[in-house]
Amino acid sequence: MRQPFPPLFLFAVASCLPVPGNNLQAQTPPTAEKQTTDPDLAKVSVQLGEELQHAGVKRVVILDLRLQNQPANGTDGKAIGKWLADQIAMSLRTSTPELQSVERASEESDATAHAPEADAFVAGTFVRVSQQLEISLTERLKDSSVAPIASIAPLVPKIGISPELAELNANELPEKIARAGVKGVSSPICIYCPLPEYTDEARRKKVSGLVTLDVTVTTVGTVENIVVIKSPGYGLDSKAKEAVKNWRLKPCIKDGQALECRVVIEVTLRTLHNR
């Protein structure tokens, strides 16, 4: 078990804490798809379907996704990659019924052998960014006569780590960005960190509490890609995000060089009544 790191206070009430068979699938009945499809991937599949239709594709094979920077024969995240491909294939059948067939295969050699009539293959990679997975999907047209382009621009959405993905240990995947306070990476230090404004509703109800955010601190000390981990509600999470977007920090350092990092920020909010 990871040992917790001591808090580093950024600005009075804000602190940064380091966080610890057959490969080709048959079509699934539409009723089952509606019950099991991940909502985030369903949205991705709508956009994917539009791109495939625009390219004139009628038959597509979804290949199992791979963990980013994983060797071709690597096995890390294999179950997650299969689950993602299954979900995309199921969602695509529902969102784009104009496609004549949507199938899934573990890799392109299997798809070519079992579905030689396919017009396109969709491949992709994934990587964890805090409590999300960043997915990069690339569609490659099998026959250039289908459309005047050889491939479609990659789609790079982020999806939440659902309970199903958590059961597949998605939270244990290595992160895309370095984590502050881990493996020789320093924690960022506040230079300009104004406190968030209070909402009228929270003030009336005299609500206090922590808003916990997981953010990216860039090499120039700005804050991006803000994910809310915990909030007391009443709009305080939105106010905290607005404030943190304007923060300026000394960036994370490793081996004397500034680098982009992820860090958890806790912002304490108290009404005047409680001060």
One Martini backbone bead per residue (centre of mass of N, CA, C, O) as a GRO file, in nm:
protein
  275
    1MET     BB    1   0.097   0.036   0.022
    2ARG     BB    2   0.072   0.354   0.001
    3GLN     BB    3   0.219   0.627   0.125
    4PRO     BB    4   0.139   0.907   0.256
    5PHE     BB    5   0.150   1.243   0.191
    6PRO     BB    6   0.218   1.537   0.287
    7PRO     BB    7   0.093   1.836   0.301
    8LEU     BB    8   0.081   2.123   0.074
    9PHE     BB    9   0.056   2.449   0.120
   10LEU     BB   10  -0.052   2.703  -0.094
   11PHE     BB   11  -0.321   2.887   0.030
   12ALA     BB   12  -0.403   2.858   0.333
   13VAL     BB   13  -0.680   2.665   0.212
   14ALA     BB   14  -0.468   2.521   0.019
   15SER     BB   15  -0.386   2.188  -0.107
   16CYS     BB   16  -0.136   1.946  -0.198
   17LEU     BB   17  -0.201   1.600  -0.299
   18PRO     BB   18  -0.092   1.301  -0.344
   19VAL     BB   19  -0.196   1.012  -0.540
   20PRO     BB   20  -0.210   0.736  -0.498
   21GLY     BB   21  -1.197  -1.798  -2.883
   22ASN     BB   22  -1.370  -1.573  -3.074
   23ASN     BB   23  -1.266  -1.265  -3.195
   24LEU     BB   24  -1.532  -1.239  -3.348
   25GLN     BB   25  -1.823  -1.055  -3.316
   26ALA     BB   26  -2.137  -1.074  -3.281
   27GLN     BB   27  -2.429  -0.948  -3.299
   28THR     BB   28  -2.624  -0.755  -3.087
   29PRO     BB   29  -2.903  -0.701  -2.953
   30PRO     BB   30  -3.048  -0.398  -2.911
   31THR     BB   31  -3.162  -0.442  -2.622
   32ALA     BB   32  -2.887  -0.509  -2.488
   33GLU     BB   33  -2.732  -0.250  -2.559
   34LYS     BB   34  -2.906  -0.045  -2.392
   35GLN     BB   35  -2.822  -0.186  -2.110
   36THR     BB   36  -2.476  -0.184  -2.153
   37THR     BB   37  -2.404   0.090  -2.247
   38ASP     BB   38  -2.183   0.330  -2.232
   39PRO     BB   39  -2.247   0.667  -2.232
   40ASP     BB   40  -1.973   0.782  -2.328
   41LEU     BB   41  -1.937   0.582  -2.571
   42ALA     BB   42  -2.198   0.657  -2.716
   43LYS     BB   43  -2.104   0.943  -2.797
   44VAL     BB   44  -1.858   0.856  -2.959
   45SER     BB   45  -2.017   0.676  -3.168
   46VAL     BB   46  -2.169   0.898  -3.309
   47GLN     BB   47  -1.920   1.037  -3.431
   48LEU     BB   48  -1.806   0.790  -3.570
   49GLY     BB   49  -2.050   0.733  -3.754
   50GLU     BB   50  -2.037   1.000  -3.912
   51GLU     BB   51  -1.754   0.954  -4.032
   52LEU     BB   52  -1.815   0.688  -4.179
   53GLN     BB   53  -2.043   0.791  -4.357
   54HIS     BB   54  -1.881   1.017  -4.500
   55ALA     BB   55  -1.677   0.781  -4.620
   56GLY     BB   56  -1.873   0.526  -4.711
   57VAL     BB   57  -1.918   0.325  -4.491
   58LYS     BB   58  -2.061  -0.020  -4.422
   59ARG     BB   59  -1.807  -0.191  -4.307
   60VAL     BB   60  -1.696  -0.261  -3.967
   61VAL     BB   61  -1.400  -0.293  -3.755
   62ILE     BB   62  -1.329  -0.340  -3.414
   63LEU     BB   63  -1.047  -0.300  -3.239
   64ASP     BB   64  -0.863  -0.359  -2.995
   65LEU     BB   65  -0.748  -0.181  -2.753
   66ARG     BB   66  -0.453  -0.002  -2.643
   67LEU     BB   67  -0.210   0.069  -2.452
   68GLN     BB   68  -0.022   0.320  -2.423
   69ASN     BB   69   0.299   0.223  -2.521
   70GLN     BB   70   0.237  -0.061  -2.610
   71PRO     BB   71   0.326  -0.338  -2.716
   72ALA     BB   72   0.197  -0.553  -2.943
   73ASN     BB   73   0.252  -0.804  -2.717
   74GLY     BB   74   0.103  -0.687  -2.496
   75THR     BB   75  -0.113  -0.720  -2.180
   76ASP     BB   76  -0.177  -0.457  -2.075
   77GLY     BB   77  -0.514  -0.387  -2.069
   78LYS     BB   78  -0.669  -0.604  -2.238
   79ALA     BB   79  -0.954  -0.611  -2.108
   80ILE     BB   80  -1.013  -0.313  -2.158
   81GLY     BB   81  -0.983  -0.310  -2.470
   82LYS     BB   82  -1.215  -0.507  -2.518
   83TRP     BB   83  -1.442  -0.352  -2.374
   84LEU     BB   84  -1.427  -0.098  -2.547
   85ALA     BB   85  -1.482  -0.234  -2.820
   86ASP     BB   86  -1.755  -0.353  -2.750
   87GLN     BB   87  -1.896  -0.083  -2.683
   88ILE     BB   88  -1.854   0.054  -2.956
   89ALA     BB   89  -1.996  -0.157  -3.130
   90MET     BB   90  -2.273  -0.146  -2.993
   91SER     BB   91  -2.322   0.161  -3.027
   92LEU     BB   92  -2.295   0.171  -3.339
   93ARG     BB   93  -2.543  -0.001  -3.408
   94THR     BB   94  -2.742   0.206  -3.281
   95SER     BB   95  -2.645   0.494  -3.402
   96THR     BB   96  -2.573   0.327  -3.700
   97PRO     BB   97  -2.788   0.150  -3.895
   98GLU     BB   98  -2.661   0.195  -4.186
   99LEU     BB   99  -2.480  -0.013  -4.114
  100GLN     BB  100  -2.434  -0.342  -4.212
  101SER     BB  101  -2.163  -0.380  -4.025
  102VAL     BB  102  -2.049  -0.465  -3.680
  103GLU     BB  103  -1.731  -0.557  -3.560
  104ARG     BB  104  -1.501  -0.764  -3.363
  105ALA     BB  105  -1.140  -0.759  -3.301
  106SER     BB  106  -0.823  -0.811  -3.182
  107GLU     BB  107  -0.712  -0.791  -3.486
  108GLU     BB  108  -0.649  -0.742  -3.818
  109SER     BB  109  -0.597  -1.039  -3.900
  110ASP     BB  110  -0.871  -1.141  -3.799
  111ALA     BB  111  -1.050  -0.953  -3.965
  112THR     BB  112  -0.953  -1.040  -4.247
  113ALA     BB  113  -1.034  -1.340  -4.218
  114HIS     BB  114  -1.354  -1.290  -4.117
  115ALA     BB  115  -1.377  -0.980  -4.279
  116PRO     BB  116  -1.313  -0.912  -4.600
  117GLU     BB  117  -1.561  -0.692  -4.652
  118ALA     BB  118  -1.440  -0.468  -4.511
  119ASP     BB  119  -1.389  -0.110  -4.522
  120ALA     BB  120  -1.301  -0.082  -4.206
  121PHE     BB  121  -1.079   0.019  -3.939
  122VAL     BB  122  -1.079   0.042  -3.577
  123ALA     BB  123  -0.843   0.197  -3.382
  124GLY     BB  124  -0.672   0.208  -3.046
  125THR     BB  125  -0.611   0.402  -2.750
  126PHE     BB  126  -0.515   0.417  -2.393
  127VAL     BB  127  -0.530   0.642  -2.097
  128ARG     BB  128  -0.467   0.766  -1.787
  129VAL     BB  129  -0.653   1.058  -1.638
  130SER     BB  130  -0.702   1.005  -1.357
  131GLN     BB  131  -1.063   0.950  -1.362
  132GLN     BB  132  -0.973   0.884  -1.666
  133LEU     BB  133  -1.005   0.806  -2.016
  134GLU     BB  134  -0.796   0.831  -2.291
  135ILE     BB  135  -0.904   0.826  -2.631
  136SER     BB  136  -0.771   0.691  -2.946
  137LEU     BB  137  -0.919   0.712  -3.268
  138THR     BB  138  -0.866   0.519  -3.577
  139GLU     BB  139  -0.954   0.532  -3.921
  140ARG     BB  140  -0.917   0.274  -4.171
  141LEU     BB  141  -0.921   0.238  -4.500
  142LYS     BB  142  -0.910  -0.039  -4.705
  143ASP     BB  143  -1.036   0.127  -4.957
  144SER     BB  144  -0.972   0.403  -5.156
  145SER     BB  145  -1.248   0.384  -5.326
  146VAL     BB  146  -1.453   0.469  -5.105
  147ALA     BB  147  -1.253   0.718  -5.061
  148PRO     BB  148  -1.035   1.010  -5.094
  149ILE     BB  149  -0.931   0.878  -4.823
  150ALA     BB  150  -0.724   0.695  -4.590
  151SER     BB  151  -0.821   0.869  -4.337
  152ILE     BB  152  -0.929   0.962  -4.014
  153ALA     BB  153  -0.940   1.167  -3.782
  154PRO     BB  154  -0.879   1.161  -3.469
  155LEU     BB  155  -1.031   1.056  -3.171
  156VAL     BB  156  -1.021   1.244  -2.837
  157PRO     BB  157  -1.159   1.124  -2.574
  158LYS     BB  158  -1.317   1.135  -2.250
  159ILE     BB  159  -1.374   0.896  -1.987
  160GLY     BB  160  -1.518   0.752  -1.740
  161ILE     BB  161  -1.471   0.547  -1.461
  162SER     BB  162  -1.641   0.287  -1.435
  163PRO     BB  163  -1.732   0.014  -1.263
  164GLU     BB  164  -1.636  -0.178  -1.488
  165LEU     BB  165  -1.348  -0.058  -1.509
  166ALA     BB  166  -1.270  -0.092  -1.213
  167GLU     BB  167  -1.286  -0.409  -1.223
  168LEU     BB  168  -1.036  -0.385  -1.446
  169ASN     BB  169  -0.821  -0.180  -1.317
  170ALA     BB  170  -0.808   0.125  -1.426
  171ASN     BB  171  -0.686   0.271  -1.164
  172GLU     BB  172  -0.393   0.110  -1.212
  173LEU     BB  173  -0.301   0.264  -1.430
  174PRO     BB  174  -0.091   0.443  -1.582
  175GLU     BB  175  -0.009   0.763  -1.616
  176LYS     BB  176   0.038   1.017  -1.843
  177ILE     BB  177   0.102   1.193  -1.596
  178ALA     BB  178   0.268   1.315  -1.360
  179ARG     BB  179   0.297   1.286  -1.007
  180ALA     BB  180   0.294   1.462  -0.743
  181GLY     BB  181   0.534   1.333  -0.512
  182VAL     BB  182   0.645   1.125  -0.734
  183LYS     BB  183   0.936   1.012  -0.837
  184GLY     BB  184   1.086   1.309  -0.789
  185VAL     BB  185   0.835   1.495  -0.781
  186SER     BB  186   0.735   1.791  -0.724
  187SER     BB  187   0.546   2.028  -0.578
  188PRO     BB  188   0.349   2.277  -0.612
  189ILE     BB  189   0.354   2.645  -0.589
  190CYS     BB  190   0.209   2.919  -0.480
  191ILE     BB  191   0.161   3.254  -0.615
  192TYR     BB  192  -0.152   3.271  -0.733
  193CYS     BB  193  -0.445   3.206  -0.501
  194PRO     BB  194  -0.747   3.267  -0.518
  195LEU     BB  195  -1.045   3.257  -0.384
  196PRO     BB  196  -1.348   3.158  -0.397
  197GLU     BB  197  -1.660   3.215  -0.450
  198TYR     BB  198  -1.975   3.248  -0.328
  199THR     BB  199  -2.280   3.126  -0.305
  200ASP     BB  200  -2.593   3.214  -0.219
  201GLU     BB  201  -2.693   2.939  -0.122
  202ALA     BB  202  -2.454   2.872   0.069
  203ARG     BB  203  -2.487   3.125   0.245
  204ARG     BB  204  -2.776   3.074   0.347
  205LYS     BB  205  -2.690   2.769   0.455
  206LYS     BB  206  -2.401   2.766   0.575
  207VAL     BB  207  -2.185   2.630   0.390
  208SER     BB  208  -1.923   2.394   0.435
  209GLY     BB  209  -1.603   2.291   0.281
  210LEU     BB  210  -1.471   2.070   0.048
  211VAL     BB  211  -1.287   2.103  -0.258
  212THR     BB  212  -1.192   1.844  -0.477
  213LEU     BB  213  -0.910   1.849  -0.702
  214ASP     BB  214  -0.796   1.732  -1.024
  215VAL     BB  215  -0.494   1.849  -1.178
  216THR     BB  216  -0.316   2.035  -1.420
  217VAL     BB  217   0.024   2.136  -1.423
  218THR     BB  218   0.209   2.327  -1.595
  219THR     BB  219   0.522   2.451  -1.695
  220VAL     BB  220   0.388   2.760  -1.633
  221GLY     BB  221   0.153   2.727  -1.389
  222THR     BB  222  -0.102   2.628  -1.500
  223VAL     BB  223  -0.452   2.526  -1.513
  224GLU     BB  224  -0.584   2.201  -1.605
  225ASN     BB  225  -0.793   1.952  -1.622
  226ILE     BB  226  -1.056   1.956  -1.431
  227VAL     BB  227  -1.142   1.741  -1.151
  228VAL     BB  228  -1.407   1.642  -0.961
  229ILE     BB  229  -1.417   1.464  -0.651
  230LYS     BB  230  -1.526   1.680  -0.425
  231SER     BB  231  -1.848   1.814  -0.293
  232PRO     BB  232  -2.103   2.003  -0.121
  233GLY     BB  233  -2.220   2.187  -0.330
  234TYR     BB  234  -2.401   2.467  -0.429
  235GLY     BB  235  -2.177   2.546  -0.664
  236LEU     BB  236  -1.875   2.522  -0.546
  237ASP     BB  237  -1.729   2.370  -0.773
  238SER     BB  238  -1.748   2.593  -0.989
  239LYS     BB  239  -1.602   2.813  -0.824
  240ALA     BB  240  -1.338   2.659  -0.789
  241LYS     BB  241  -1.270   2.625  -1.089
  242GLU     BB  242  -1.260   2.926  -1.161
  243ALA     BB  243  -1.027   2.998  -0.969
  244VAL     BB  244  -0.806   2.784  -1.056
  245LYS     BB  245  -0.774   2.887  -1.352
  246ASN     BB  246  -0.618   3.158  -1.220
  247TRP     BB  247  -0.383   3.024  -1.130
  248ARG     BB  248  -0.036   3.048  -1.001
  249LEU     BB  249   0.251   2.834  -1.034
  250LYS     BB  250   0.496   2.640  -0.937
  251PRO     BB  251   0.618   2.394  -1.089
  252CYS     BB  252   0.709   2.098  -1.144
  253ILE     BB  253   1.005   1.906  -1.041
  254LYS     BB  254   1.269   1.728  -1.233
  255ASP     BB  255   1.592   1.740  -1.254
  256GLY     BB  256   1.554   2.069  -1.291
  257GLN     BB  257   1.274   2.027  -1.444
  258ALA     BB  258   0.998   2.120  -1.588
  259LEU     BB  259   0.668   1.964  -1.542
  260GLU     BB  260   0.398   1.800  -1.604
  261CYS     BB  261   0.118   1.764  -1.367
  262ARG     BB  262  -0.052   1.593  -1.114
  263VAL     BB  263  -0.295   1.730  -0.869
  264VAL     BB  264  -0.427   1.769  -0.552
  265ILE     BB  265  -0.689   1.999  -0.458
  266GLU     BB  266  -0.776   2.175  -0.158
  267VAL     BB  267  -1.075   2.365  -0.094
  268THR     BB  268  -1.168   2.584   0.156
  269LEU     BB  269  -1.505   2.661   0.270
  270ARG     BB  270  -1.629   2.960   0.439
  271THR     BB  271  -1.830   3.129   0.615
  272LEU     BB  272  -1.858   3.401   0.809
  273HIS     BB  273  -2.003   3.245   1.042
  274ASN     BB  274  -1.732   3.034   1.063
  275ARG     BB  275  -1.479   3.246   1.126
   0.00000   0.00000   0.00000
